[in-house]
Amino acid sequence: MSLTYVLESVLALLVLGAAAWTIAARSAFAAAVGFVSYGLLLSLMWVQLAAVDVALTEAAIGGGLTGVLLLGAVATLRGTEARTNRRPALPLRVLAAACCVLVSVALAVVVLTLPESGPTLAPQAVAALPATGVGNPVTGVLMAFRGLDTLLEKVVLVLALVGVWSLAPDRSSIACRPTACCHSLRARCRRSACCSAST
């Protein structure tokens, strides 16, 4: 058993552990941290596959930008989560676990029953690799044959950013009047300019 095999096995177990932690986490903050860890571990997997460019993209987007968006959403919805933090009923959890197991078994059966020499475009991709200007086959496929998919992924990220911004409170809609500062809204307007002006 070589050292590389041991490291790959440990990395695979860490990826599975991070995925399980993200799913089983009770709080949204723990789930977001688990997702960031999962993205960083996936970037290490891409490095192990000699796709450094894809690893950098995964670390920057999957572990970095998406993690920041999730953490921002968690910080915004922390009060809502505290009021609605109730565990689902036991039958619902059992049903969700059964569905996850069925999907995992179905994927494993499909992968394990694939023919030995299935249809592939790998020879054509390798032959066209010099025209892309990159040296890694995975990066060449992503750059030359999946450019539209990459563009749509950027659109999804922009929509996610807009969604997180829409969850933020609109501070400009909170009007602060001098009379309100002196009465019922003193706590809310304590640090505002109108309070300092009225005092």
C-alpha positions as CSV (number, residue, x, y, z in Angstrom):
1,M,0.0,0.0,0.0
2,S,1.6,3.2,-1.2
3,L,1.6,6.6,0.6
4,T,-0.4,8.2,-2.2
5,Y,-3.2,5.6,-1.8
6,V,-3.3,6.3,1.9
7,L,-3.5,10.1,1.4
8,E,-6.2,9.7,-1.2
9,S,-8.2,7.5,1.1
10,V,-7.9,9.9,4.0
11,L,-8.9,12.8,1.7
12,A,-11.9,10.9,0.4
13,L,-13.0,10.2,4.0
14,L,-12.6,13.8,4.9
15,V,-14.8,14.9,2.0
16,L,-17.5,12.4,3.0
17,G,-17.2,13.5,6.6
18,A,-17.6,17.2,5.6
19,A,-20.6,16.4,3.5
20,A,-22.2,14.4,6.3
21,W,-21.5,17.2,8.8
22,T,-23.0,19.8,6.4
23,I,-26.2,17.8,6.1
24,A,-26.5,16.8,9.8
25,A,-25.6,20.2,11.3
26,R,-28.4,21.6,13.5
27,S,-27.5,25.3,13.1
28,A,-27.2,27.2,9.8
29,F,-23.8,28.6,10.8
30,A,-22.4,25.1,11.3
31,A,-23.8,24.0,8.0
32,A,-22.3,27.0,6.2
33,V,-18.9,26.3,7.8
34,G,-19.2,22.7,6.8
35,F,-20.0,23.7,3.2
36,V,-16.9,25.9,3.1
37,S,-14.7,23.0,4.4
38,Y,-16.3,20.7,1.8
39,G,-15.4,23.1,-1.0
40,L,-11.8,23.4,0.2
41,L,-11.5,19.6,0.4
42,L,-12.8,19.3,-3.1
43,S,-10.2,21.7,-4.3
44,L,-7.6,19.4,-2.8
45,M,-9.2,16.5,-4.7
46,W,-8.8,18.4,-7.9
47,V,-5.1,19.1,-7.1
48,Q,-4.7,15.3,-6.6
49,L,-6.2,14.9,-10.1
50,A,-3.6,17.3,-11.5
51,A,-6.3,19.9,-12.4
52,V,-4.8,22.9,-10.6
53,D,-6.9,25.5,-12.4
54,V,-10.1,23.7,-11.5
55,A,-8.8,23.5,-7.9
56,L,-8.2,27.2,-7.8
57,T,-11.7,27.9,-9.2
58,E,-13.3,25.5,-6.6
59,A,-11.4,27.1,-3.8
60,A,-12.3,30.7,-4.9
61,I,-15.9,30.1,-5.8
62,G,-17.0,27.0,-3.9
63,G,-15.1,27.6,-0.7
64,G,-14.7,31.4,-0.8
65,L,-17.4,33.4,-2.6
66,T,-20.3,30.9,-1.9
67,G,-19.1,30.6,1.7
68,V,-19.2,34.3,2.2
69,L,-22.7,34.5,0.7
70,L,-23.9,31.7,3.0
71,L,-22.4,33.2,6.1
72,G,-23.9,36.6,5.2
73,A,-27.3,35.0,4.8
74,V,-26.9,33.2,8.2
75,A,-26.0,36.4,9.9
76,T,-29.0,38.1,8.4
77,L,-31.5,35.3,9.3
78,R,-30.1,34.5,12.8
79,G,-33.1,36.0,14.6
80,T,-35.5,34.1,12.3
81,E,-33.6,30.9,12.9
82,A,-33.8,31.3,16.7
83,R,-37.6,31.6,16.5
84,T,-38.2,28.7,14.1
85,N,-35.5,26.2,15.2
86,R,-37.7,23.2,15.5
87,R,-36.7,19.6,14.6
88,P,-38.8,17.9,12.0
89,A,-41.0,15.1,13.0
90,L,-39.5,11.6,13.2
91,P,-41.5,10.2,10.2
92,L,-40.3,13.1,8.0
93,R,-36.7,12.5,9.0
94,V,-36.9,8.8,8.4
95,L,-38.5,9.4,5.0
96,A,-35.7,11.9,4.1
97,A,-33.0,9.4,5.2
98,A,-34.7,6.6,3.1
99,C,-34.8,8.9,0.0
100,C,-31.1,9.7,0.5
101,V,-30.2,6.0,0.8
102,L,-32.2,5.1,-2.3
103,V,-30.6,7.8,-4.4
104,S,-27.1,6.7,-3.2
105,V,-27.8,3.1,-4.0
106,A,-29.2,4.0,-7.4
107,L,-26.1,6.0,-8.2
108,A,-23.8,3.3,-7.0
109,V,-25.7,0.6,-9.1
110,V,-25.5,2.8,-12.2
111,V,-21.8,3.5,-11.8
112,L,-20.9,-0.1,-11.0
113,T,-22.9,-1.6,-13.9
114,L,-21.3,0.6,-16.5
115,P,-19.6,-1.3,-19.4
116,E,-15.9,-1.6,-19.3
117,S,-15.4,0.4,-22.5
118,G,-18.2,2.9,-22.5
119,P,-18.6,5.6,-25.1
120,T,-16.1,8.4,-24.6
121,L,-14.8,11.5,-26.3
122,A,-11.5,11.4,-24.4
123,P,-9.3,10.7,-27.5
124,Q,-10.9,13.6,-29.4
125,A,-10.4,15.9,-26.4
126,V,-6.8,14.9,-26.0
127,A,-6.2,15.3,-29.8
128,A,-7.7,18.9,-29.7
129,L,-5.9,19.8,-26.5
130,P,-3.0,21.7,-28.2
131,A,-5.5,24.0,-29.8
132,T,-6.8,25.2,-26.4
133,G,-3.4,26.4,-25.2
134,V,-3.6,24.5,-21.9
135,G,-1.8,21.4,-20.8
136,N,-4.3,19.7,-18.5
137,P,-7.1,17.7,-20.2
138,V,-9.7,18.6,-17.5
139,T,-9.0,22.3,-17.8
140,G,-9.0,22.0,-21.6
141,V,-12.5,20.5,-21.6
142,L,-13.8,23.1,-19.2
143,M,-12.4,26.0,-21.3
144,A,-13.1,24.7,-24.8
145,F,-16.2,22.5,-24.5
146,R,-18.0,23.8,-21.4
147,G,-17.6,27.6,-21.7
148,L,-21.3,28.2,-21.9
149,D,-21.8,26.1,-18.7
150,T,-19.2,28.2,-17.0
151,L,-20.9,31.4,-18.1
152,L,-24.3,30.2,-16.7
153,E,-22.6,29.3,-13.4
154,K,-21.4,32.9,-13.2
155,V,-25.0,34.0,-13.8
156,V,-26.2,31.7,-10.9
157,L,-23.6,33.3,-8.6
158,V,-24.7,36.8,-9.5
159,L,-28.4,35.8,-8.8
160,A,-27.2,34.2,-5.5
161,L,-25.5,37.5,-4.6
162,V,-28.6,39.5,-5.4
163,G,-30.7,37.0,-3.3
164,V,-28.4,37.5,-0.3
165,W,-28.6,41.3,-0.7
166,S,-32.3,41.1,-0.8
167,L,-32.3,39.4,2.6
168,A,-30.5,42.3,4.2
169,P,-32.6,44.8,6.1
170,D,-33.5,48.1,4.4
171,R,-32.0,50.6,6.9
172,S,-33.1,53.6,4.8
173,S,-36.7,52.7,5.4
174,I,-36.4,53.2,9.2
175,A,-37.5,56.8,9.6
176,C,-36.1,58.5,12.7
177,R,-38.0,61.5,13.9
178,P,-37.0,63.7,16.9
179,T,-40.3,63.1,18.7
180,A,-40.0,59.4,18.3
181,C,-36.5,59.5,19.6
182,C,-37.7,61.0,22.8
183,H,-40.4,58.5,23.4
184,S,-41.0,55.0,22.2
185,L,-38.2,54.6,19.7
186,R,-35.4,55.9,21.9
187,A,-33.6,52.6,21.9
188,R,-33.6,52.2,18.2
189,C,-32.6,55.8,17.5
190,R,-30.0,56.2,20.3
191,R,-27.1,56.4,17.9
192,S,-28.7,58.3,15.1
193,A,-28.1,61.9,14.2
194,C,-31.7,63.0,15.1
195,C,-31.3,61.9,18.7
196,S,-28.0,63.7,19.1
197,A,-29.7,66.8,17.6
198,S,-32.7,66.6,19.9
199,T,-30.6,66.2,23.0
